[in-house]
Amino acid sequence: MVKNKAKFEEAHLPQLYFAVRIRGAPGMNRKILDTLKMLRMHKVNHGVLVWAEPSFRGMLNKCKDFIAFGEIDEKTLLRLLRARGKIEGNKPLTEEHIKNMTNYKTMKDFAQGLLKGEVQYREKDVYKIKPVFRLHPPRKGHRGTIKKHYAEGGVLGNVGVYINEIIHKMM
């Protein structure tokens, strides 16, 4: 019975997460700091796309006291790519770049490919698009405090679909 429940929960997991670093580094455990560097979240307000592989989920759970992460939807991902997407040379990501560098014709098709897991940040798929999104601090501040988890009234940890609202506030 327990095995069936575990399979059911894994089938419900999203393909793509978005993680944002909320808190800074002073006094942080070295292992957690190394994990944040592996996730490419070097500074506060940096966000990354993370695929739902067990290794990445473990890294997100390890850093849950310093980041907010959740399931990103297509509308928010498309807006994020248009507003904050960059390519090598720190130039903005455009429809023309998507057409030339990937097998997709539009940014909307590219966003759908990212959500389905067809495209990932690897050398074969997409290598000139920067994997880090540098975001602004949130307009009108975070919901609650940045020292508590989402269930306790803060913004840390797994926030589920609330991540879309956080992204909109930070763009």
C-alpha positions in Angstrom: 0.0 0.0 0.0 2.8 2.4 0.8 4.6 1.7 -2.5 1.4 2.6 -4.4 1.1 5.8 -2.5 4.7 6.8 -3.3 4.2 6.1 -7.0 1.0 8.2 -7.0 2.8 11.2 -5.4 5.7 11.0 -7.8 3.3 11.1 -10.8 1.9 14.3 -9.5 5.3 16.1 -9.2 5.8 19.1 -11.6 8.4 18.9 -14.3 9.9 22.3 -13.7 10.5 24.3 -10.5 11.6 27.9 -10.2 13.8 28.8 -7.2 14.6 32.3 -5.8 17.2 33.1 -3.2 15.6 35.1 -0.5 18.2 35.3 2.3 21.9 36.2 2.4 25.1 34.4 3.4 26.5 35.7 6.7 26.8 32.9 9.2 25.6 30.2 6.7 26.6 26.6 6.9 29.4 25.9 4.4 27.5 22.9 2.9 24.4 24.9 2.3 26.5 27.7 0.7 28.1 25.1 -1.6 24.7 23.7 -2.5 23.4 27.3 -3.4 26.5 27.7 -5.6 25.8 24.4 -7.4 22.2 25.7 -8.0 23.8 29.0 -9.4 22.2 31.2 -6.8 25.2 33.3 -5.8 23.3 36.4 -4.7 20.0 37.4 -3.2 17.2 37.8 -5.7 18.7 35.4 -8.2 16.4 32.9 -9.6 16.9 29.6 -11.6 14.9 27.0 -13.3 15.3 23.6 -11.8 14.0 20.3 -13.2 12.3 17.8 -11.0 15.0 15.2 -10.7 15.6 13.6 -7.4 19.1 15.2 -7.0 17.8 18.7 -7.6 14.8 18.1 -5.3 17.3 17.1 -2.5 19.3 20.2 -3.1 16.2 22.4 -2.9 15.2 20.7 0.4 18.6 21.2 1.8 18.5 25.0 1.1 14.9 25.5 2.0 15.8 27.9 4.8 17.3 30.4 2.4 15.3 30.0 -0.8 11.7 30.0 -2.0 10.7 27.4 -4.7 7.6 26.2 -6.4 5.9 25.1 -9.6 6.1 27.7 -12.3 3.2 28.1 -14.8 3.5 28.7 -18.5 2.3 32.3 -18.5 4.8 33.3 -15.8 7.7 31.5 -17.5 7.0 33.2 -20.8 6.9 36.6 -19.1 10.1 35.8 -17.2 11.9 34.8 -20.4 10.8 37.9 -22.2 11.6 40.3 -19.3 14.6 38.8 -17.7 16.1 36.2 -20.1 19.7 36.9 -21.2 22.1 35.4 -23.6 25.9 35.4 -23.7 27.2 39.0 -23.7 24.4 40.1 -21.3 22.1 40.8 -24.2 18.3 40.4 -23.9 16.7 37.1 -25.1 14.5 37.7 -28.2 12.4 35.6 -30.5 15.1 35.8 -33.1 17.7 34.3 -30.7 15.3 31.5 -29.9 14.8 30.8 -33.6 18.5 30.7 -34.3 19.8 28.9 -31.2 17.1 26.3 -30.7 14.8 24.0 -32.6 11.8 26.2 -31.6 10.3 28.9 -33.7 8.7 31.1 -31.0 9.4 31.9 -27.4 6.0 30.4 -26.4 6.9 27.0 -28.0 10.3 27.2 -26.2 8.6 27.9 -22.8 6.3 24.9 -23.4 9.3 22.7 -24.2 10.9 23.8 -20.9 7.8 23.0 -18.9 7.5 19.5 -20.5 11.1 18.8 -19.9 12.0 18.4 -23.6 14.7 21.2 -23.3 17.2 21.6 -20.4 20.3 23.7 -19.8 22.8 21.3 -21.2 25.4 21.8 -23.9 23.4 19.9 -26.5 20.0 21.6 -25.9 20.6 25.3 -24.9 24.0 26.6 -24.0 24.1 30.3 -24.9 21.1 31.2 -22.9 22.0 32.2 -19.3 20.5 29.9 -16.7 20.3 32.6 -14.0 17.5 35.3 -13.9 18.6 38.4 -12.0 15.4 39.8 -10.4 14.5 43.0 -8.6 13.6 43.1 -4.9 9.8 42.5 -4.7 7.5 45.4 -5.1 5.7 46.1 -1.7 8.0 43.6 0.0 7.6 39.9 0.7 4.4 38.4 2.2 5.2 38.1 5.9 8.8 37.6 7.0 11.8 36.2 5.3 12.8 34.3 8.4 9.8 31.8 8.4 8.6 29.1 6.1 5.6 29.5 3.9 3.3 27.5 6.2 4.3 29.7 9.2 3.4 32.9 7.4 6.8 33.6 5.7 8.1 33.1 2.2 10.8 30.4 2.6 10.7 26.8 1.5 8.3 25.1 -0.9 5.7 27.7 -1.7 3.9 25.8 -4.4 2.1 28.0 -7.0 2.7 31.1 -4.9 6.1 31.3 -6.6 4.3 32.8 -9.6 3.1 35.7 -7.5 6.6 36.2 -6.1 8.1 36.3 -9.6 5.5 38.9 -10.8 6.4 41.1 -7.8 10.2 40.8 -8.6 10.1 41.4 -12.4 
